[in-house]
Amino acid sequence: MFRNKNDVSRIRRSAESGLHQKRLLQQIERLRRELVQARRLACHDSLTGLPNRALMLDRLKQALSQAARQRKAVGVLFIDLDDFKRVNDVLGHSTGDAVLQHVATRLLSCIRASDTACRYGGDEFIILLPQMRGMDEVEKVRQKILHHLAEPHRLGSEVVVVRASIGSAVFGRDAANCEDLIAAADAAMYRAKRSPQRAGASRASPRPAAIKRVGM
């Protein structure tokens, strides 16, 4: 039993205060989640979920700084999907987007947790490989990615085969800073695209995208 009206008022105010605090905490948690999501969107590609160019460059700078101290190799792979425009032209951009998402998933399956797969823009991707023992190790990753990307993408009634040209560059051997390292890998990728046959660690044979409708 309550002694007087003051007790009732005090309990009511306490209950209202507790409810207010609960609502306030819920709002703070919601704002925190929104902030985390906003920060993620600011540094990740919205289509594939991969790190974007800005985040990759930040990680590359850190990797080069560590490599200089620890005398470890840092590899960069520059990936371009061959004749990808044909996929968009024939099947539409929604199918093209689905292929890009498949490509992102396959890239992640080919690398370590400490590596970074980045959507650099359009149908271009970059793989950052820190703490490598040398060019041979970088080449193994390049070959693994080439193999996985060449596998067909099954998208409903379509089977799409998109191959890639991949150029590689290694910090210290090919360049001494971030910009030059990416430029070296990019140049190697274009050499690969122009070459009809593979020749060395930085070349891959380009082939046009193949599109096949199941049941046809």
C-alpha positions as CSV (number, residue, x, y, z in Angstrom):
1,M,0.0,0.0,0.0
2,F,1.2,3.5,-0.8
3,R,1.4,5.9,2.2
4,N,0.3,9.0,0.3
5,K,-0.1,10.7,-3.0
6,N,3.6,11.7,-3.0
7,D,4.6,8.1,-3.0
8,V,2.5,7.5,-6.1
9,S,3.8,10.5,-7.9
10,R,7.4,9.6,-7.1
11,I,6.9,6.0,-8.4
12,R,5.2,7.4,-11.5
13,R,8.1,9.8,-12.2
14,S,10.6,7.0,-11.6
15,A,8.8,4.7,-14.1
16,E,8.5,7.5,-16.7
17,S,12.2,8.3,-16.2
18,G,13.1,4.6,-16.7
19,L,11.0,4.5,-19.9
20,H,12.7,7.6,-21.1
21,Q,16.1,6.2,-20.5
22,K,15.2,3.0,-22.3
23,R,14.0,4.9,-25.3
24,L,17.1,7.1,-25.2
25,L,19.4,4.1,-25.2
26,Q,17.4,2.6,-28.1
27,Q,17.9,5.8,-30.1
28,I,21.6,5.9,-29.3
29,E,22.0,2.2,-30.4
30,R,20.1,3.0,-33.6
31,L,22.3,6.0,-34.4
32,R,25.4,3.9,-33.6
33,R,24.3,1.2,-36.1
34,E,23.5,3.9,-38.7
35,L,27.0,5.5,-38.2
36,V,28.7,2.1,-38.6
37,Q,26.7,1.5,-41.8
38,A,27.5,5.0,-43.1
39,R,31.2,4.4,-42.5
40,R,31.1,1.1,-44.2
41,L,29.3,2.5,-47.3
42,A,31.9,5.3,-47.4
43,C,34.7,2.8,-47.9
44,H,33.1,-0.2,-49.6
45,D,31.6,-0.7,-53.0
46,S,27.8,-0.8,-52.8
47,L,27.3,-3.5,-55.4
48,T,29.9,-6.1,-54.5
49,G,30.6,-5.2,-50.9
50,L,34.3,-5.1,-51.6
51,P,36.6,-2.3,-50.3
52,N,36.6,0.6,-52.6
53,R,39.5,2.5,-54.1
54,A,40.0,4.8,-51.1
55,L,40.1,2.0,-48.6
56,M,42.4,-0.1,-50.8
57,L,44.8,2.9,-51.2
58,D,44.9,3.3,-47.4
59,R,45.7,-0.3,-46.9
60,L,48.3,-0.3,-49.6
61,K,50.1,2.7,-48.0
62,Q,50.2,0.7,-44.7
63,A,51.4,-2.4,-46.4
64,L,54.3,-0.6,-48.1
65,S,55.3,1.1,-44.9
66,Q,55.4,-2.3,-43.1
67,A,57.2,-3.9,-46.1
68,A,60.0,-1.3,-46.0
69,R,60.6,-2.1,-42.3
70,Q,60.2,-5.9,-42.5
71,R,61.7,-6.4,-46.0
72,K,58.7,-8.3,-47.2
73,A,57.2,-8.2,-50.7
74,V,53.9,-6.5,-51.5
75,G,52.2,-7.6,-54.7
76,V,49.4,-5.9,-56.6
77,L,47.2,-7.6,-59.2
78,F,45.3,-5.4,-61.6
79,I,42.3,-7.3,-63.1
80,D,40.2,-6.3,-66.1
81,L,37.3,-8.5,-67.3
82,D,37.7,-9.1,-71.0
83,D,34.9,-7.9,-73.3
84,F,32.6,-7.4,-70.3
85,K,30.6,-4.7,-72.2
86,R,29.1,-7.5,-74.3
87,V,27.5,-9.0,-71.2
88,N,25.7,-5.7,-70.4
89,D,24.8,-5.1,-74.0
90,V,23.3,-8.6,-74.6
91,L,21.9,-9.5,-71.2
92,G,21.4,-6.2,-69.6
93,H,23.0,-4.4,-66.7
94,S,21.2,-6.3,-64.0
95,T,22.8,-9.5,-65.3
96,G,26.1,-7.7,-65.6
97,D,25.8,-6.6,-62.0
98,A,25.2,-10.2,-60.9
99,V,28.3,-11.3,-62.8
100,L,30.4,-8.7,-61.0
101,Q,29.0,-9.9,-57.6
102,H,30.0,-13.5,-58.6
103,V,33.5,-12.3,-59.6
104,A,33.8,-10.5,-56.2
105,T,32.9,-13.7,-54.4
106,R,35.4,-15.7,-56.4
107,L,38.2,-13.2,-55.8
108,L,37.6,-13.5,-52.0
109,S,37.8,-17.3,-52.2
110,C,41.3,-17.0,-53.8
111,I,43.0,-14.8,-51.3
112,R,44.0,-14.8,-47.6
113,A,42.1,-12.9,-44.9
114,S,45.0,-10.4,-44.7
115,D,44.8,-9.6,-48.4
116,T,42.4,-7.1,-50.0
117,A,40.2,-7.5,-53.0
118,C,39.0,-4.1,-54.2
119,R,36.5,-3.0,-56.9
120,Y,38.6,-0.3,-58.5
121,G,35.9,0.8,-60.9
122,G,33.5,-0.6,-63.5
123,D,34.8,-4.1,-64.4
124,E,38.3,-3.5,-62.9
125,F,39.5,-5.0,-59.6
126,I,42.7,-4.8,-57.7
127,I,44.1,-7.4,-55.3
128,L,46.5,-6.3,-52.6
129,L,48.9,-9.0,-51.4
130,P,51.0,-7.9,-48.4
131,Q,53.6,-10.0,-46.6
132,M,54.5,-12.0,-49.7
133,R,57.8,-13.9,-50.0
134,G,58.4,-12.9,-53.6
135,M,57.2,-12.8,-57.2
136,D,56.6,-16.6,-57.3
137,E,54.1,-16.4,-54.5
138,V,52.3,-13.5,-56.3
139,E,52.2,-15.5,-59.5
140,K,50.6,-18.5,-57.8
141,V,47.7,-16.2,-56.6
142,R,47.4,-14.7,-60.1
143,Q,47.1,-18.2,-61.7
144,K,44.6,-19.2,-59.1
145,I,42.4,-16.2,-59.8
146,L,42.7,-16.7,-63.6
147,H,41.5,-20.3,-63.2
148,H,38.5,-19.4,-60.9
149,L,37.4,-16.5,-63.0
150,A,37.3,-18.6,-66.1
151,E,34.7,-20.9,-64.6
152,P,31.1,-20.3,-66.0
153,H,28.7,-18.1,-64.1
154,R,25.2,-19.7,-64.0
155,L,22.6,-17.0,-63.7
156,G,19.1,-18.4,-64.2
157,S,18.7,-19.3,-67.9
158,E,22.1,-17.8,-68.8
159,V,25.6,-19.3,-68.5
160,V,28.2,-16.5,-68.8
161,V,31.9,-17.1,-69.2
162,V,34.0,-14.0,-68.6
163,R,37.8,-14.3,-68.6
164,A,40.2,-11.8,-67.3
165,S,43.5,-10.1,-68.1
166,I,45.6,-9.7,-65.0
167,G,48.8,-7.7,-64.6
168,S,51.0,-8.0,-61.6
169,A,53.6,-5.7,-59.9
170,V,55.7,-6.1,-56.8
171,F,56.9,-3.3,-54.5
172,G,60.6,-2.7,-54.8
173,R,61.0,-4.5,-58.0
174,D,58.5,-2.6,-60.2
175,A,57.8,0.5,-58.2
176,A,58.6,2.3,-55.0
177,N,55.3,4.0,-54.1
178,C,51.6,3.3,-54.2
179,E,50.8,5.3,-57.4
180,D,53.7,3.8,-59.4
181,L,52.9,0.3,-58.2
182,I,49.3,0.4,-59.3
183,A,50.4,2.0,-62.6
184,A,52.9,-0.8,-63.2
185,A,50.3,-3.5,-62.6
186,D,47.9,-1.6,-64.8
187,A,50.5,-1.4,-67.6
188,A,51.2,-5.1,-67.2
189,M,47.4,-5.8,-67.5
190,Y,47.3,-4.0,-70.8
191,R,50.3,-5.9,-72.1
192,A,48.4,-9.0,-71.2
193,K,45.3,-7.9,-73.0
194,R,47.3,-7.1,-76.2
195,S,49.2,-10.4,-76.1
196,P,47.6,-13.4,-77.8
197,Q,49.5,-15.8,-75.6
198,R,50.6,-15.7,-72.0
199,A,54.2,-14.7,-71.6
200,G,55.6,-14.3,-68.1
201,A,54.0,-13.6,-64.8
202,S,52.2,-10.4,-65.9
203,R,50.4,-11.7,-69.0
204,A,47.1,-13.5,-69.6
205,S,45.3,-14.5,-72.8
206,P,42.2,-12.4,-73.4
207,R,39.1,-14.0,-74.7
208,P,35.7,-12.5,-75.4
209,A,32.8,-13.0,-73.0
210,A,30.8,-16.1,-74.0
211,I,27.0,-16.1,-73.4
212,K,24.9,-19.2,-73.6
213,R,21.3,-19.6,-72.8
214,V,20.5,-22.9,-71.1
215,G,18.2,-25.1,-73.2
216,M,19.2,-23.4,-76.5
